[in-house]
């Protein structure tokens, strides 16, 4: 039997470390930015606008970043993205007022968009097509670790040393991105640059990845609603549970699952992953609806890891595998556009449910995403299931 090809090259490891650093930098600042903006004189409304500026910038810049990724060296774009993130976060430390904080948030958001699109496409280009799913699973592990630990570190640290000094760690992490990528040998310069359409305009989306992006957005809505509102939800229900551990449990379970299944992402058809994830989503939404104890909270977090956490990597790798050669950057940006939409709509939907419906219905209402996702899958199931055979 032939020995299984390893994807753990020096370049792959360096890109994954750089990915962890840029995600850590952004996730570190997210819990602090609202309170910091208010400390600098912003009203609650303006502070919320500043905090949400990242996802707003991302929605507009994703297509541009995707096209750039298919036309320019991933090394160059990752370096620029890391430096822009460093400039933006360093600006947070130096900003004397909330107006300048908004400006630096925009700069940081631009760097964030470049890095998210570029890093995934770069990593995919460093491994054989038959191992793209495994690579995206490992990329997801880096993201999950950063998303679990960065907020915990920042929230605990700023209480001790204050906002400005705490944010310096985020700036250092962003700078590390620009430094680490200098040691990657394969600069991933596109060989076949995509053509513009007949009118000479650049493409905004990669059409093969569009169904994947739509399903990703729907899966992301309850995830980001939970991220934004679970603390308030627990308080309003007067539950005595350790809600601060929810996303730590989510990250720990996700880490174990992705490590165990990392070789399956390239061989199991999309439909099987989707059915399993839909069942897990139904489970965790019901558990959050009925939870009274830490055990039920832990089960909900585990269900979210098996639902959203797994389908995230599957959708990401499927989008890249369905795209024609030369449009993987655009496919990556289309996938992340789905994430941006979910990130934006999740908290908005959560606020509307909280205001107009009984609290008990908060998570049960979100079950409406399940049939909608399944309908999208049924329409495109042949194409989606063929992704793993395109090696």
N, C-alpha and C positions, 0 to 999 in steps of 0.2 A: 504494500500500500504506500502511495506517495506521501511524503511528509507534508503536513499542512503548512502553507506559506504564511510566514509571520508578517504582520503589518507594522510591528513595533520598531520602525527605523528611527534613526536620530532625528530626522526632519519631522516625522509624525509626532514624536514625543515633545519636541520643541514647540510645534504649533499648538499642541494640546495644552502645554503649560502657559503659553501666551494667551490662549483662549480663556483659561482659568483666571489669569490676571486681569484681563479686560472686563470679564463678567463680575469678578470680585469688586473691581473699582466702581462699577455702576450700581451693583446691588448694595454695596456698602453705603453709598450716598442716599439711596432712595428713601430710607426711613428718616433721614435727618433733614432733608431739604425743605420740607414744609415748615417745621419748627424753626429752622435756621432763617428762612425767609421772613417769618414773622418777627424774629428777633432783630432783623435788619430793618424793620419798619413796614413790612408788607401787611395788608389786610388779609383776613382769612381767605377771601375770594382770590386775591392776587397771588397769595402763597400757593393755593391750589392750582392756579394756572401755571405757575413756575414749575411746580412738581410734575404736572402733566405734560409739560412742553416736550419732554423726551419722546413720548409716544406720538405726539402730533408731528414733530419734526421727522420721525421715522416713517410715518405714513406717506409723507410727501417725497422723501429722499430715497426710499427703497428702490424704485425703478431706475433712478439715476445711478445709484450704487451698483445695482445689478448689471447694468450696461457697462459701467466702468470696469467691473470685475471681469467681464468677458473680453475686454479690449486691452487692459493694462496688466502689468505684473502684479500678482497677489502680494508679493513682498513689498512693492512700493506702496500699494494701497493700505496694507496693514501697518506699515511704518507711519504713513500720514495719519491713519485713524488713531493709532496709539498716541502720536504727538498732539493731535487735536483734543483727545480726551485728557491728556496731561495738562494742556493749556487751559481747557475748560475747568477742570477740577482745581487746578492751582488758582484760577480766577475766583472760585468760591471762597478760598482762604483769604484772598486779598480784597474782595468786593466790599466797598464801604456802604452800599445801599442795595435795596432789592432790585432796582432797575438794572444795575450792572450784573447782579446775580442772574437775572433773566438772560442777559446777553451771553454770559459764560455757560449757562444751561444750554443755549442754542449751539454753542461751539462743541460742548461735550456731547450733545445729541448727534451732531454731524459725525464726530469720531466714532460714536457708538454704532451708528448705522453702517459706516464703512467696515468696521471690524466684524460685526455680526455676519454680514453678507460675505465678506472676503474670507474670513477664517473657515467657514463651513466649506466653501468652494475650494479653497486651498487644500484643506485636509482631504477632501474627496479626490483631488487631483494627485495626491501623493500615494494613493493606494490603488490596487487593481479594481476595476469596476465591480468585480465579484465580491469585493470586501467593503463596498461603500456603506452598506447597512451597519456592519460592525464598527466602522470608523465613526459613523454618526452616533452610534450607541455610546462609544467612548467619549465623544464630544459632549453628549448629553450628560454623562457622568461628571465631567468637569463643570458644566453649568449647574448641575444639581448641588454639587459640593459648594460652589461659590454662592448660590442662592440660599443655601442653608446657613453657612457660617458667616458670610459678610454682614448681614443685618444684625446677627447676634453680637458680633464683635463691635460694630459701630454703636449700637444702642447702649451697650454696657460701658463703652469707652468714653462717649461724649459726656456722660454724667460725671466722669472723673476729671477729664482734662478740657472739657468745653468743645463747642462745635469746630472752631477754626483748627485747633491742634489735632482733633480727631480726623478731620478731613484730609490732613496731610498724608495719612496712610493710603487713602484712596488715590491721591495724586502720584504717590510712589508706585503703586500697583499699575497705574496707567503708563507710567514711564517705563516700567519693566517690559511692557508689551513691545514698545518700540526698540528696546535693547535686545530682547530675546530673539526677535525675528531676524536680526542681523546675522545670526549664526545658522540660519536655515540655508542649506546648500541649494535646494531646488527652488528657484525664485518664481516658478510657475508663470512663465510668460506665455500668453495664449498663442497657439500656432495657427488656428483657424478662427479669425475674428468674424463675428456674425455680420451679415449684411443688413443694411437699413432696408426698410420696405420700399415699395416703388415710389412713394412720395418723398423719400429721403429722410423720414422721421425715425427716431429710435423707438424700439418697442417698450411698452410700459409694463406688460406682464408676459410670462411664458405660458401660453395657452394650455399646454399639456399638464402644467402644474396647478392650473386654476381649481379643478375639483378638490385637489389635496389641500389647497389654501383655504377653500370654503369650509371643508370639514375641520381643519385645524382651528379656524376662527370659532366655530361652534363649540368644539371641545374646550377652547381656551376661556370662553365666557364664564362658566361656573368656577374655573380655576382662579381667574383674576378677581371675580366677585368674592370668592373665599379669602383670597390674599388681602383684599381691601377691607372686608367687613366681618371676618370671623370673630375678632376681638369684641367688636360692638355687639354682634349677634349673641355671643356668650353672656355678655353683661346684661343685655336686655332680657334674656331668658333666665337670669339670676342663677346660672350654673356654676358650681364650684369645681371647675376642672382646670388643669394646667395647660391652658390654650397656647401658651408660649412654646410648648414642645411640639405643636402640631406639625410645623414645617420641618422640624428636625427629624421627626419620625418619618415624614414623607421622604426626605432626602436619604435617610438610612435604608429604608425599604427599597427605594428606587436604585440606590447603589448596588444592593445585593441582586435585584432582579436583572439589571442591565449587565452585570458581570456574568451572571449565570446564562443569560440568553444572548450574549453578544455575537455568537456565531450563527444565531438563528435568523437575524434580521435580513440576511442575504439569501435565505432558502425558503422561508415560510411566506406564502402568498398574503397579499394585503388583506383580503377578506377575512382570513382567520384572525389576524391581529385586530381588525376592526370589531368583529363580534365579541372577542374577549374584552376589549377596551370598553365597548358599550355596556356590557354586563357589569364591569367594574365601576363604570360611571354611575349606573343606576344604583349599585350597592352603596357607594360612598355618599351620594346625594341623599339617599334614604337614611343612612346612618347619621349624617349631620342633622337631619330633620328630627330624629328621635333621640339623639344622644343625651344622656343624663350623667354619665360617668367618664372617667379617663379611658376606660377600656373601649367604650364606643367611639370616643374621639380617636384613639389609636387605630381602630379598625377603619374608620373613615379616612384617616391619613394614608393607611396602607392601600385602601381601595383607590384613592386618588393617584397613588404612585403606579398602581397596576393599570389604571385607566388613562389619565392624561399623560403621566410620565412616560409610558411606553409608546402610546400612539404618537407622541411628539417626535420621537426618534424615527419611527416607522414612516410617518408623513414626510419628514425631512429627507430621508434617504430615497423615498419613492419619488419625490419631486425631482431630485437630482438624476435618478435613473431614467425617468420618463423624458427628460429634456434631451434634445439633440446635442451633439458635440458642438461646443462653441456658445451654448446658451445656458450653461449650468449656473453661472452667476445670476442670470436673470431668473432662473428657476428658484434659486436660493432666496432672492429678494421677493419673489411671489409668495413663497412659503412664509417668510417672515412678515409679509403684509397681512397674512391671515392672523399671525400672532398679534400684530399691532391692533388689528380690528377687535380681536377678543380682549386685548388689554384695555382698550378704550370702552367697549360696550359692557364688559363685565361689571365694573363699578357703577356705571350709569344704570344698568338694569337692576343691580342690587339696591341702589337708592330708590328706584321707582317701586320695587316690590316692598321695600321697607316702609315706604310712605303710604301706599295704597292698599296693601294686602296684609292679612294677619301674619304675625311673625312666624308661626308654624309653617306657613306656606313658602317661606323664603327659598328653601332648596327644592321643594317638591315642584314648584313652578318651572324650575330649570330643567326638569325632565323632558320638557318639550323639545329639547335639542336632539334627543335620541331618535325619534322617527324622522326628523329632518335630515340628520346625518345619514341614516340608512337609505333614504330616498336618493340622496346625492350619490351614494355608493352604488345603488342598483342601476342608475343611469349610466355610470362609467365603470362598472365592475370589470368588464373585459380588459380595458386598458390598464386599470389599476393592478389587476392580478397578473398582468403580463410583465410588470416591472422587474420581478426577480429573475425572469428568464432572459433579460437583455444583457447578458454578461459577455 
